């Protein structure tokens, strides 16, 4: 990582450290300090960019004459679900301003004329039943018997309830569930339902739609990268996509993301309940943290939470490399999704390709192919300078 970049995070103008102190200026108890660490929330740069995309999407919606969609896809544990809940909350608050006598709830606005749900938040169902998505939407709208009736009857009730409750947005979390472990036919059927019944606002009832209002809504998809297949299955739905944002892990081989990762670590360091800085953005420390977490926000906070708890128990004034080493083992961060065991970066003298090899692929041939860039490993490499 560029040392000049790092120096910008570790200057003499650092803010005063106060997160380890209570309102009375005295040191918080160990338990209170331990509880503070996993509660740390940081709006990291990639989340800020995702918010900007969502802002543009919401700004463009009023001028749309048909339903549109937005996808926020990327690695797991990067903050997508938390972001989706915040988007729902913000939309509800905005709409509630138009109902001064209404009561704002977590999922709706109670008015004198009944509940309205301008936005529905729903985790995409995991079953292979074609009726499960309409049923889940009906349940979210308060239908007392969401599984009652034929598919056509459910879709009709869904359209009526959406119109009655003024649904404008639908947020699907874990949208990748549509394509994971599912047949292509099922995934295509789900994509068709979303396009026809939600984006287009039309329901096929043998040509008789007299009693069914024409209503379309706008959809936000949150999920891992596999969710992209949903748009590949239906070109018409892909044409309705306003934009896509990839909320990926931080790759510090790219200068701009290295700078962002350093800023993120420095911000977290300031929020830690210790009297001294843990120097998370120091070049050597940040490299080892990145190797341990692969730039994933969820793994990063897990590592820091375990290391911070260990430091507090030992009475340390900050988190050290020894604490991170213990945390890496304790939190089980050495195993990746393929069950390969990666080495503890705090037990390595240098972070080179030769040392960053999982146990399952420790043969000479696989190591050589990885160093040449032809092997399957995605581990970052750091050349010694």
Secondary structure as GFF3:
##gff-version 3
##sequence-region A 1 385
A	DSSP	alpha_helix	3	7	.	.	.	ID=ss1
A	DSSP	alpha_helix	30	38	.	.	.	ID=ss2
A	DSSP	alpha_helix	45	61	.	.	.	ID=ss3
A	DSSP	beta_strand	69	74	.	.	.	ID=ss4
A	DSSP	alpha_helix	80	96	.	.	.	ID=ss5
A	DSSP	beta_strand	103	104	.	.	.	ID=ss6
A	DSSP	beta_strand	109	111	.	.	.	ID=ss7
A	DSSP	beta_strand	114	116	.	.	.	ID=ss8
A	DSSP	beta_strand	119	123	.	.	.	ID=ss9
A	DSSP	alpha_helix	132	140	.	.	.	ID=ss10
A	DSSP	alpha_helix	151	164	.	.	.	ID=ss11
A	DSSP	beta_strand	169	173	.	.	.	ID=ss12
A	DSSP	three_ten_helix	175	178	.	.	.	ID=ss13
A	DSSP	alpha_helix	184	193	.	.	.	ID=ss14
A	DSSP	pi_helix	194	199	.	.	.	ID=ss15
A	DSSP	beta_strand	218	223	.	.	.	ID=ss16
A	DSSP	three_ten_helix	225	228	.	.	.	ID=ss17
A	DSSP	alpha_helix	229	233	.	.	.	ID=ss18
A	DSSP	alpha_helix	235	239	.	.	.	ID=ss19
A	DSSP	beta_strand	241	247	.	.	.	ID=ss20
A	DSSP	alpha_helix	255	271	.	.	.	ID=ss21
A	DSSP	alpha_helix	283	293	.	.	.	ID=ss22
A	DSSP	alpha_helix	297	313	.	.	.	ID=ss23
A	DSSP	alpha_helix	321	330	.	.	.	ID=ss24
A	DSSP	three_ten_helix	345	347	.	.	.	ID=ss25
A	DSSP	three_ten_helix	359	361	.	.	.	ID=ss26
A	DSSP	alpha_helix	364	371	.	.	.	ID=ss27
###
